Amino acid sequence: MDRAVPSRGNEEIELYIRTYYSLLRSTGDVHVRSLEETHSAMNSSLHVGAGDPVPDMSAFLYSVMRLPQCMPQVSLLLMGQSEEVFSRRGYPHVDHWQSVSAHSRRRMMFYDGQGTLAAFIASVSDIDDLIPMITAYQIEWNKLHQRLHGARILTEIDAQAGGQDQAEAVTAALGISQEDFGKLQVAWGPAFWPNLLQVGREPKDMAIRLLAGSLNDYRRATDGWWSRISMEVDRHLQADLFYRPTYFISSNTHSLVNLLGGYASTIEPELAAFLEEVNPEDLWSHYQAVKAGEEEGAPQDLLYYALSRYLHHGDAEAQAAKQAAMRDYHHALGLLHVENPEYLDVAAQVFQLKSLRPEQLDPRVRVDGLELLQQSDAVIFNVDYPLGMAAYHIFAKVAAHLGELQGVYCLGKAATLNGQVGDVMIPNVVYDEQSQNTFLFKNCFAANDVAPYLTHGSVFDNQKAVTVRGTFLQNNDFVGVFYREGYTDIEMETGPYLSGVYENIYPKRYPVNEIVNLFINAPYDIGVLHYASDTPYSRRQTLLSKSLSYFGVAATYAAAIAMVRRILEQEVAWLRAKE
C-alpha cells in the first residue's frame, strides 16, 4: 500500500510550526512580528501573497471571518484550556469579560475591553489554527496601513463618518478590487468605517501568550465538558449513558434534530410566511417552485434552512421565545441539546430511539419496522464536530463513559481536489498528519446510500482523504504531492477520530507513522461522509472558506439522511433478531 508523506513543500511548514511552538514555551509574550518571516516563507495556499507588498485580501478576509469583531482593538491574545488555567496564570474570571465570537469559527473567546482577548483552546489544533490566522491578519492589516497612513481620504472619512461616495476613493487608495471592498464591508459590518480609520492610523503589533500547554490541561478541559453533559442527561433524561447501546456521531447540531424531530414541518405555515415576508436569498420563489413540483429539490431541506434563519430573525426577546418553543418540543420527544459554554465550545445532543415518533420523522429516513424502536434502549450521541485533535480528546472521553458502541459516524465538510462544491466524498483510506498514520477501514457507506437524496452534485466513494493540521499549514507543493498519490479529500477531524477508534479497539495507544488496518478487528460500523465546501486549487475558493448558504444544504442533508437510515436499519435489525 502506498503512503503519502510529502517531502517537498513540507520543510517550510515544519519550520514554521517548530518556530511558534518553541517561542510559545516562553513565559512572556511572543510578538507576532517574530513569526512573520517563517509564515511568509511557507507559501501557504491560503496566503500566497504574504510576502508581496500588494494586500492579499483573500487571506485577510479569511482571517477576519474567523476572528472576533474586536480584533482591531486587540493587542494581546491569551490562550488557555479552562477558566482555572487563566485564573492560575493571573487572569481570574475571564468568563465575566465580554463574550465575543467569529462569523465562521466556533471558539469560546472573551474580551476585556482593554486590548486583551482570551481564547479557550481544546487541543493543539486550536494553536495551529489561531497562530497562522493571527499572523496573516497582522501582515495584511499592516499592508493596508501603509497604503492608508497619511492619505487625505482618512481626513475625509473622519469628517463625514464614511459613506458610499467615498468607497471608490478608498478602494483606489488600498489598491483592492470593488468586490473585496464589498466583502470587507460585509465582514466588518457597522464597524467598517471606524475600523478603516484605525487601519490608517495604527499599525498592528500583537503579542501572544500560551498560558498552559500540557496534555493534562487539555484532558482536564475535556473532563469538565463531559461532566456538564452527564449532569444534563441525568437531569432531563434520567438515563445513565454507560448502560445504553450508543451510536456515536460527529456532525452538526441541525441535521439530525431536523430529520428525527420534524419541528420544521409542524410550523410550516409560519416558515412560509417568514419566507414570503423576509425572502432571504430569494428563497420564497424557490419554495413556491419546489412545492409546485416545478423545481428539483426536497421541500424539507428548504424548510430546515428557513428554520435556521427564522430562529435568528427579530429582536432578542422574539428569538428567545422561538428557540424556547423548539427546545420544549424536542424535550417532549426525548431529544436533548447541551451547550457547553464553561469548557469546550462543542455542543452535544442525545436522542433516545424509543422516544422517536415515526410519523414525525423526515419521510426520507423512514425505514421498515420503526414501530420496534419502542423496545430500544439505544441512544444516538451527537457532537458538533470539533476542530482537529479536539476530536481525539472528545472521542476518548465519551468512549470511556458511553455504553457499548454500535457505530462511529463522522459527517463534515472538506475540500475536494477533483470535484466541485456540493459533492459528497466517501473515503476508505485516511492519512493523518497528526499521527502520520495511514488508516485503512471499511466505510459502511457507499455512493448508492447517498446519491438518491442528492439533487445537485455527485457522490464519490472509495476515496483517499488526508487530515491536515490546519487550513493555513499547507502549500501548493504539499497539496500537489497528495494529489499525485491519489488523495482527493482534505479535512481536519477524521484522522484524530480514527486514532480514538484504534484505542477503543486495541489495548494500547495509537501508533505513529504506520499503516493501521481497522478492517479486521472493528466490532462496529465506521462511517465517514464528507461534503465538499471548497476547491483549494481555485484561488477564489480557498480551503474551507466558502459559505455554502442554502444551496449547500442538499449535500449536508443527503449525507445526514444516509447516516440516519443506516442507524435506524441497524437498530431495527438488531431488535428483530432479539425477538
C-alpha positions in Angstrom: 0.0 0.0 0.0 1.4 3.4 -1.0 1.9 6.1 1.6 1.8 9.9 1.1 4.4 11.6 3.2 5.2 14.8 1.3 8.8 15.9 1.4 8.7 18.8 -1.0 6.8 21.8 0.4 6.7 20.4 3.9 10.1 21.6 5.2 9.0 25.3 5.3 5.7 24.3 7.0 7.5 22.2 9.6 10.0 25.1 10.3 7.1 27.5 10.8 5.4 25.1 13.3 8.6 24.4 15.2 9.2 28.1 15.4 6.0 29.1 17.0 5.9 26.1 19.4 9.4 26.8 20.6 8.6 30.5 21.1 5.3 29.7 22.9 7.3 27.8 25.6 8.3 31.3 26.8 6.6 32.6 29.9 6.5 36.0 28.4 4.7 37.5 25.4 5.6 36.3 21.9 5.3 39.2 19.4 3.6 38.2 16.2 6.1 40.1 14.1 8.7 37.4 15.1 6.6 34.8 13.2 6.0 36.8 10.0 9.2 35.7 8.1 8.6 32.0 8.6 4.9 32.4 8.0 5.6 34.1 4.6 8.3 31.5 3.7 5.9 28.5 3.8 3.9 29.9 0.9 0.6 28.9 2.4 -2.1 28.1 -0.2 -4.4 30.4 1.9 -1.8 33.2 2.0 0.2 33.1 -1.3 0.7 36.9 -1.2 2.1 37.0 2.3 5.5 38.3 1.1 4.1 40.7 -1.5 3.6 44.4 -0.9 0.1 44.2 -2.5 -2.6 43.3 0.0 -3.8 39.7 -0.1 -7.4 40.3 0.6 -8.4 36.7 0.4 -6.2 35.8 3.3 -7.2 38.9 5.2 -10.9 38.2 4.7 -10.5 34.6 5.7 -8.9 35.7 9.0 -11.4 38.5 9.6 -14.3 36.0 9.3 -12.7 33.6 11.8 -11.7 36.1 14.4 -14.0 38.2 16.6 -15.1 41.7 15.7 -13.0 43.2 18.5 -9.7 42.2 16.7 -8.9 45.8 15.6 -8.6 46.7 19.3 -6.7 43.5 20.4 -3.0 43.8 21.3 -2.6 40.6 23.3 -4.0 37.1 22.7 -4.1 34.7 25.7 -4.7 31.0 25.1 -5.7 28.6 27.8 -7.8 25.4 28.2 -10.1 26.4 31.0 -11.1 29.2 33.4 -8.9 27.6 36.0 -5.9 27.9 33.8 -6.5 31.6 33.2 -7.0 32.2 36.9 -3.9 30.3 37.8 -1.8 32.5 35.5 -3.2 35.8 36.8 -6.4 36.3 34.8 -9.3 35.4 37.1 -12.9 35.4 35.9 -12.2 35.8 32.2 -15.6 34.3 31.7 -17.0 37.5 33.1 -15.4 39.5 30.3 -17.4 40.3 27.2 -18.2 37.2 25.3 -17.2 37.6 21.6 -17.5 35.3 18.6 -16.5 35.0 15.0 -18.6 34.6 11.9 -17.1 31.3 10.7 -15.3 29.6 13.6 -16.7 28.2 16.8 -14.4 29.0 19.8 -15.0 30.4 23.2 -13.5 33.8 23.4 -13.8 36.7 25.9 -12.6 40.3 25.5 -11.6 42.6 28.5 -12.4 45.8 26.6 -8.8 47.0 27.0 -6.9 45.1 24.3 -6.7 41.6 25.7 -8.5 38.6 24.1 -8.8 35.3 26.0 -9.3 32.3 23.7 -10.2 28.9 25.1 -8.3 26.1 23.3 -9.4 22.5 23.2 -6.3 20.9 21.6 -3.1 21.7 19.7 -5.2 22.1 16.6 -6.6 25.4 18.1 -3.0 26.7 18.3 -2.3 25.5 14.7 -5.4 27.4 13.7 -5.0 30.6 15.7 -1.3 31.4 15.2 -1.2 31.4 11.4 -4.6 33.3 11.3 -3.4 36.0 13.7 -0.1 36.3 11.8 -1.9 36.6 8.5 -4.3 39.2 10.0 -1.4 41.3 11.2 0.6 41.1 8.0 -2.3 42.2 5.8 -3.5 44.8 8.3 -0.1 46.5 8.1 0.0 46.4 4.3 -3.4 48.2 4.3 -2.0 50.6 7.0 1.0 51.5 4.8 -1.4 52.4 1.9 -3.8 54.5 4.1 -1.4 56.1 6.5 -1.2 59.9 5.9 -3.7 59.7 2.9 -6.1 62.6 2.6 -9.0 60.1 2.3 -8.6 59.4 6.1 -9.4 63.0 6.9 -12.5 62.9 4.7 -13.7 59.7 6.2 -13.2 61.1 9.7 -15.1 64.3 8.9 -18.1 62.5 7.2 -18.1 59.3 9.2 -17.6 57.3 6.0 -20.1 57.0 3.1 -20.7 55.1 0.0 -19.5 58.1 -2.1 -16.0 57.5 -0.6 -15.9 53.8 -1.4 -14.2 54.4 -4.8 -11.5 56.6 -3.3 -10.8 54.1 -0.5 -10.7 51.2 -3.0 -8.2 53.1 -5.1 -6.0 54.1 -2.1 -5.9 50.5 -0.9 -5.3 49.0 -4.4 -8.0 46.4 -4.0 -11.0 45.4 -6.1 -14.5 46.6 -5.5 -15.5 43.0 -4.8 -13.0 42.7 -2.0 -14.0 46.1 -0.7 -17.6 44.9 -0.5 -16.7 41.7 1.2 -14.8 43.6 3.9 -17.8 45.9 4.4 -20.0 42.8 5.0 -17.4 41.2 7.3 -16.9 44.2 9.5 -20.5 45.4 9.3 -21.3 48.6 11.2 -17.7 48.9 12.4 -16.4 49.1 8.8 -15.6 52.8 8.7 -14.2 53.1 12.3 -12.0 50.0 11.6 -10.8 51.5 8.4 -9.8 54.7 10.2 -7.9 52.6 12.7 -6.2 50.7 9.9 -4.9 54.1 8.6 -3.8 55.4 11.9 -2.3 52.4 13.7 -0.1 49.5 12.6 -0.7 46.2 14.3 1.9 44.8 16.7 0.1 42.0 18.5 1.5 39.6 21.1 0.5 36.0 22.0 0.9 34.1 25.3 0.1 30.4 25.8 -0.8 30.0 29.5 -0.6 26.2 29.6 0.2 23.6 27.0 0.4 20.2 28.7 -1.7 17.3 27.6 -3.2 17.1 31.0 -4.6 20.6 30.7 -6.5 19.5 27.5 -7.7 16.4 29.3 -9.0 18.4 32.3 -10.9 20.7 29.9 -12.5 17.6 28.3 -13.3 16.2 31.7 -15.2 19.4 32.5 -17.0 19.2 29.2 -18.2 15.6 29.8 -19.2 16.3 33.4 -21.6 19.1 32.2 -23.1 16.8 29.6 -23.5 13.9 32.0 -25.2 16.2 34.6 -27.7 17.5 32.0 -28.5 13.9 30.8 -29.2 12.8 34.3 -31.4 15.8 35.0 -33.5 15.8 31.8 -33.5 12.2 30.6 -32.9 10.3 33.8 -30.6 8.0 31.8 -27.2 6.5 32.6 -25.5 6.5 29.2 -22.9 4.0 30.4 -25.6 1.3 30.2 -27.1 2.3 26.9 -26.1 1.0 23.5 -24.8 4.0 21.6 -24.4 5.3 18.1 -21.7 8.0 18.1 -22.0 10.7 15.5 -19.8 13.8 14.8 -21.7 16.1 12.6 -23.6 19.4 13.3 -26.4 20.4 15.6 -29.2 20.9 13.0 -29.3 18.0 10.6 -30.1 15.1 13.0 -32.6 17.0 15.1 -34.4 18.2 12.0 -34.6 14.7 10.4 -35.6 13.0 13.6 -37.7 15.7 15.3 -39.8 17.2 12.5 -40.3 20.6 14.2 -40.0 22.5 10.9 -43.0 20.6 9.4 -45.1 21.5 12.4 -44.6 25.2 11.9 -44.5 25.2 8.1 -47.2 28.0 7.8 -45.1 30.3 10.0 -41.9 29.4 8.0 -43.8 30.0 4.7 -45.0 33.4 6.0 -41.4 34.3 7.0 -40.0 33.3 3.6 -42.7 35.5 1.9 -42.1 38.5 4.1 -38.3 38.4 4.5 -37.4 36.4 1.4 -33.8 35.6 2.4 -31.6 34.7 -0.6 -34.7 34.9 -2.7 -36.0 31.6 -1.3 -39.7 32.5 -1.4 -39.7 31.8 -5.2 -37.8 28.6 -4.7 -40.2 27.5 -2.0 -43.2 28.1 -4.3 -41.5 26.3 -7.2 -40.5 23.3 -5.1 -44.0 23.0 -3.6 -45.5 23.1 -7.1 -43.1 20.5 -8.4 -41.6 22.9 -10.8 -38.1 22.8 -9.3 -35.9 19.9 -8.3 -35.3 19.7 -4.6 -36.7 18.5 -1.3 -39.2 20.8 0.4 -37.9 19.6 3.7 -34.4 20.8 3.0 -35.7 24.3 2.2 -37.8 24.3 5.4 -34.8 23.3 7.5 -32.8 26.1 6.1 -35.7 28.6 6.5 -36.0 27.4 10.2 -32.4 28.4 10.9 -33.0 31.9 9.5 -36.4 32.2 11.2 -35.0 31.4 14.7 -32.5 34.2 14.4 -34.9 36.8 13.0 -36.3 39.6 15.1 -35.3 41.2 18.4 -33.6 39.2 21.2 -36.9 38.6 23.0 -38.6 37.2 19.9 -35.6 35.0 19.1 -35.5 33.6 22.7 -39.2 32.8 22.5 -38.9 30.9 19.2 -35.9 28.9 20.4 -37.6 28.1 23.7 -40.7 26.7 21.8 -38.4 24.5 19.7 -36.5 23.3 22.7 -39.7 22.4 24.6 -40.9 20.4 21.5 -37.6 18.5 21.3 -37.6 17.7 25.1 -41.0 16.2 24.7 -39.5 13.8 22.1 -36.5 12.9 24.3 -34.1 14.9 22.2 -31.7 16.7 24.5 -29.4 19.5 23.3 -26.5 20.5 25.7 -24.4 23.6 25.1 -21.1 23.9 26.9 -20.1 27.5 27.5 -17.9 26.6 30.5 -15.3 24.4 28.7 -15.2 23.4 25.1 -17.4 25.2 22.5 -18.7 21.8 21.3 -22.4 21.2 21.8 -23.7 17.7 22.3 -27.1 16.1 21.5 -28.7 12.9 22.9 -31.5 11.1 21.0 -33.4 8.3 22.7 -34.5 6.0 19.9 -37.5 4.7 21.9 -38.9 8.3 22.2 -38.9 9.0 18.4 -42.3 9.3 16.7 -42.3 7.6 13.3 -44.9 10.0 11.9 -42.7 13.0 12.8 -39.6 11.7 11.0 -38.5 13.1 7.7 -40.1 10.8 5.1 -36.7 10.1 3.6 -35.4 8.4 6.8 -38.4 6.2 7.5 -37.5 2.5 7.2 -39.5 -0.7 7.7 -40.0 -1.7 11.3 -39.8 1.7 13.0 -42.5 0.5 15.5 -39.9 -1.8 17.1 -37.9 1.2 18.3 -40.3 1.5 21.3 -38.4 -1.5 22.6 -34.9 0.0 22.1 -32.6 1.2 24.9 -30.2 2.7 22.3 -29.3 6.3 22.0 -27.6 8.5 19.4 -24.9 10.7 20.9 -24.0 13.5 18.5 -21.3 16.1 18.9 -20.9 19.3 17.0 -17.8 18.4 15.0 -14.7 19.6 16.9 -11.6 21.2 15.4 -8.7 18.8 14.7 -7.2 17.0 17.7 -10.1 18.0 19.9 -12.0 15.2 18.1 -9.5 12.7 19.6 -9.8 14.1 23.1 -13.6 14.1 23.0 -13.9 10.6 21.5 -11.5 9.1 24.0 -13.6 10.6 26.8 -17.0 9.6 25.6 -15.9 6.2 24.5 -14.9 5.5 28.1 -18.3 6.7 29.5 -20.8 5.7 26.9 -22.4 2.2 26.6 -21.4 -0.3 24.0 -20.7 1.4 20.8 -22.8 0.3 17.9 -21.2 2.6 15.3 -18.9 5.6 14.9 -20.0 8.0 12.2 -18.4 11.3 11.0 -20.1 13.8 8.8 -18.2 17.0 8.0 -17.1 19.4 5.3 -13.9 19.1 3.4 -12.0 20.4 0.4 -12.0 18.4 -2.8 -9.1 18.2 -5.3 -11.1 16.6 -8.1 -14.8 17.6 -7.6 -17.0 20.6 -7.1 -18.5 22.4 -4.2 -21.6 20.4 -3.1 -20.2 16.9 -4.0 -20.0 14.2 -1.4 -16.9 12.1 -0.8 -16.7 8.7 0.9 -13.1 7.7 1.9 -11.8 4.3 3.0 -8.2 5.4 3.3 -7.2 8.4 5.6 -3.7 9.7 6.0 -3.5 11.7 9.3 -0.8 14.4 9.6 -1.1 14.4 13.4 -0.1 10.7 13.9 1.5 10.3 10.5 -0.6 7.1 10.2 -2.4 5.8 7.1 -5.7 4.3 8.3 -7.4 1.6 6.2 -11.0 0.9 7.1 -14.3 -0.4 5.7 -16.5 2.6 5.3 -20.1 1.4 5.9 -21.4 3.9 3.3 -21.3 3.6 -0.5 -22.3 6.1 -3.2 -25.7 4.4 -3.6 -26.5 5.3 0.0 -26.2 9.0 -0.6 -27.0 9.6 -4.3 -30.8 9.1 -4.2 -31.0 12.1 -1.8 -28.6 14.4 -3.5 -30.4 16.7 -6.0 -27.2 18.6 -7.0 -23.7 17.3 -7.1 -22.0 13.9 -7.4 -21.0 11.2 -4.9 -17.6 9.6 -5.0 -16.8 6.6 -2.9 -13.6 4.6 -2.5 -11.7 7.9 -2.0 -8.5 8.7 -0.1 -8.6 11.6 2.5 -5.8 13.5 4.2 -6.4 15.0 7.7 -4.3 18.2 7.8 -3.1 20.1 10.9 -4.5 23.4 9.9 -6.0 25.3 7.0 -3.1 27.7 6.6 -0.5 24.9 7.1 -0.3 23.7 3.5 1.0 25.0 0.3 0.7 24.0 -3.4 3.7 21.7 -3.3 2.3 20.0 -0.2 -1.2 19.5 -1.7 0.2 18.5 -5.0 2.1 15.6 -3.5 -1.0 14.2 -2.0 -2.9 14.7 -5.3 -0.4 12.7 -7.2 -0.7 9.9 -4.7 -4.5 9.8 -5.3 -5.7 11.8 -2.2 -8.6 14.0 -3.2 -10.3 14.8 0.1 -8.8 17.3 2.6 -10.2 17.8 6.1 -9.3 18.1 9.8 -11.1 15.6 12.0 -11.2 12.1 10.6 -7.6 11.1 11.5 -8.0 12.0 15.2 -11.3 10.2 15.4 -9.7 7.0 13.9 -6.9 7.3 16.4 -9.6 7.2 19.1 -11.3 4.3 17.4 -7.9 2.4 17.4 -7.6 2.9 21.2 -11.2 1.8 21.6 -10.5 -1.5 19.8 -6.9 -2.3 20.8 -5.3 -2.3 24.4 -2.7 0.3 23.6 -2.2 3.9 22.4 -2.5 4.6 18.7 0.8 4.1 16.8 2.8 6.7 14.9 3.9 6.6 11.3 2.4 3.2 10.5 -0.2 1.7 8.2 -3.1 0.9 10.5 -5.6 -1.7 9.3 -9.0 -1.2 11.0 -10.7 -3.7 8.6 -10.0 -6.7 10.8 -11.0 -6.0 14.4 -13.5 -3.2 14.2 -16.6 -4.6 16.0 -18.9 -1.9 14.9 -19.7 0.4 11.9 -17.2 3.0 10.9 -18.8 5.6 8.5 -17.3 8.7 7.1 -19.0 11.2 4.8 -17.6 14.5 3.7 -19.4 17.2 1.7 -17.2 19.5 -0.4 -17.2 23.1 0.7 -14.1 24.2 -1.2 -11.8 23.5 -4.1 -8.3 24.6 -2.9 -6.8 24.8 -6.4 -9.1 27.7 -7.1 -7.7 31.0 -5.8 -11.2 32.4 -5.1 -12.5 29.4 -3.3 -9.7 28.9 -0.8 -9.7 26.0 1.6 -12.7 25.8 3.9 -13.5 29.4 3.2 -16.7 29.3 1.1 -20.1 29.7 2.7 -22.5 27.1 1.2 -25.7 29.0 2.1 -29.0 27.3 1.1 -27.5 25.6 -2.0 -25.1 23.7 0.2 -27.9 22.2 2.3 -28.6 19.4 -0.2 -25.2 17.8 0.3 -25.3 18.1 4.1 -28.8 16.6 4.3 -28.1 13.9 1.7 -25.2 12.7 3.8 -27.1 13.0 7.1 -30.1 11.0 5.6 -27.8 8.2 4.7 -26.3 8.2 8.2 -29.7 8.2 10.0 -31.1 5.5 7.7 -28.1 3.3 8.4 -28.5 3.7 12.2 -32.3 3.0 12.1 -31.9 0.0 9.9 -29.1 -1.4 12.1 -31.2 -0.9 15.3 -34.4 -2.4 13.8 -32.4 -5.4 12.5 -31.0 -6.0 16.0 -34.4 -5.7 17.6 -35.8 -8.2 15.1 -33.0 -10.6 15.8 -33.6 -10.2 19.6 -37.3 -11.2 19.1 
